Amino acid sequence: MNKSPEKIKEMFNQIAKNYDSNNNLISFGLHKYIKKKAIENFEFSGKCLDLCTGTGDIAYLLKNKCDVTGFDFSENMLKIAREKHPDINFIEGDCTNLPFEDNSFDSVAISFGLRNIEDYNKALDEIARVLKPDGIFFHLDFGKKNFLANFIFDYFIPILVKIFYGNDLPYKYLVQSKKLFFNEKELQNLFEKHKFEVLKNKSFLFGTISCQYCKNIK
Ligand SMILES: C[S@@+](CC[C@H](N)C(=O)[O-])C[C@H]1O[C@@H](n2cnc3c(N)ncnc32)[C@H](O)[C@@H]1O
């Protein structure tokens, strides 16, 4: 599948205005609750960077715990993030080339983001570079363990999306990218290769969503 940065940026620019309502629809309103629970579960402090921030949901949750900056390359997603959260600093740019100095953040979060990055190895190297030694890397995305949820996602929700939005192409991308993405064990191996020690794995909704809380051991 085509995951060139130009293609991904164009897709998110196009779906930005429906992004939040679409998420509410396909998760039956649960995505906000899961993100809140995930962030509540772990320690974040000092300076935090929320990569692939989109419309800023995770940045908003982190704001209660740390001094957060949101980062994304879609200007339309950022426009909505800035309207929703005028008190948060959002910066436009590419995760594979972060405009920050080495060792400048205490934590870096990425939620439903890494899956969309063609050169994910470069992004992980950049995350390790801007994180302080022992800094926290937090990753959240779909898990692969729940057969029923995967079935609903792959076959039932596309029909809903088509009915509500008339265009299910971005959703088809989501289903396909989810299928091709790493499972939890593969993610752990990948993160370890990039010098992150996985301190904790946590699943939500019986494995539909999973997150990894890691320490930078460079
Ligand atoms: C599915 S959204 C996730 C938004 C938000 N984190 C959430 O949990 O709802 C993925 C976001 O990643 C951004 N993105 C994808 N690849 C990127 C890259 N290489 N650099 C910066 N942002 C990127 C897209 O523009 C989009 O806003």
The ligand as an SDF file (V2000), in Angstrom:
LIG
                    3D

 27 29  0  0  0  0  0  0  0  0999 V2000
   -4.8330    8.6410   12.8000 C   0  0  0  0  0  0  0  0  0  0  0  0
   -4.2430   10.2620   13.1080 S   0  0  0  0  0  0  0  0  0  0  0  0
   -3.9270   10.2010   14.8480 C   0  0  0  0  0  0  0  0  0  0  0  0
   -4.2890   11.4780   15.5660 C   0  0  0  0  0  0  0  0  0  0  0  0
   -4.2370   11.4450   17.0750 C   0  0  0  0  0  0  0  0  0  0  0  0
   -2.9220   11.1050   17.5650 N   0  0  0  0  0  0  0  0  0  0  0  0
   -5.2700   10.5130   17.6710 C   0  0  0  0  0  0  0  0  0  0  0  0
   -4.8850    9.6430   18.4650 O   0  0  0  0  0  0  0  0  0  0  0  0
   -6.4500   10.6720   17.3840 O   0  0  0  0  0  0  0  0  0  0  0  0
   -2.6080   10.1950   12.4200 C   0  0  0  0  0  0  0  0  0  0  0  0
   -1.9550   11.5600   12.3170 C   0  0  0  0  0  0  0  0  0  0  0  0
   -0.5880   11.3500   11.9990 O   0  0  0  0  0  0  0  0  0  0  0  0
   -0.1580   12.3870   11.1390 C   0  0  0  0  0  0  0  0  0  0  0  0
    1.0660   11.9180   10.4550 N   0  0  0  0  0  0  0  0  0  0  0  0
    1.2160   10.7940    9.7040 C   0  0  0  0  0  0  0  0  0  0  0  0
    2.4860   10.6790    9.2700 N   0  0  0  0  0  0  0  0  0  0  0  0
    3.1630   11.7500    9.7640 C   0  0  0  0  0  0  0  0  0  0  0  0
    4.5050   12.1910    9.6690 C   0  0  0  0  0  0  0  0  0  0  0  0
    5.4280   11.4990    8.9690 N   0  0  0  0  0  0  0  0  0  0  0  0
    4.8740   13.3260   10.3000 N   0  0  0  0  0  0  0  0  0  0  0  0
    3.9390   14.0380   11.0090 C   0  0  0  0  0  0  0  0  0  0  0  0
    2.6380   13.6820   11.1320 N   0  0  0  0  0  0  0  0  0  0  0  0
    2.2550   12.5440   10.5190 C   0  0  0  0  0  0  0  0  0  0  0  0
   -1.3570   12.6380   10.2360 C   0  0  0  0  0  0  0  0  0  0  0  0
   -1.3100   13.9000    9.6420 O   0  0  0  0  0  0  0  0  0  0  0  0
   -2.5160   12.4740   11.2260 C   0  0  0  0  0  0  0  0  0  0  0  0
   -2.9060   13.6900   11.7740 O   0  0  0  0  0  0  0  0  0  0  0  0
  1  2  1  0
  2  3  1  0
  2 10  1  0
  3  4  1  0
  4  5  1  0
  5  6  1  0
  5  7  1  0
  7  8  2  0
  7  9  1  0
 10 11  1  0
 11 12  1  0
 11 26  1  0
 12 13  1  0
 13 14  1  0
 13 24  1  0
 14 15  1  0
 14 23  1  0
 15 16  2  0
 16 17  1  0
 17 18  1  0
 17 23  2  0
 18 19  1  0
 18 20  2  0
 20 21  1  0
 21 22  2  0
 22 23  1  0
 24 25  1  0
 24 26  1  0
 26 27  1  0
M  CHG  2   2   1   9  -1
M  END
$$$$
